[in-house]
């Protein structure tokens, strides 16, 4: 919480909604595509993937 309050609040809220107090970090890319390296890469991948939510800094993108 003291190191990254925003990340802490995301995990805390996820725990309230899903009952799981952890978030898995994995590579962010589609099969056969390079790993996301920029916000524009992230938005493109988000649009092409079966994702519900994308958080980039203070911005939240949802379907």
Secondary structure, 3 states (H helix, E strand, C coil): CCCCHHHHHHHHHHHHHHCCCCCCCCCCCCCCCCCCCCHHHHHHHHHHCCCCEEEECCEEEEC
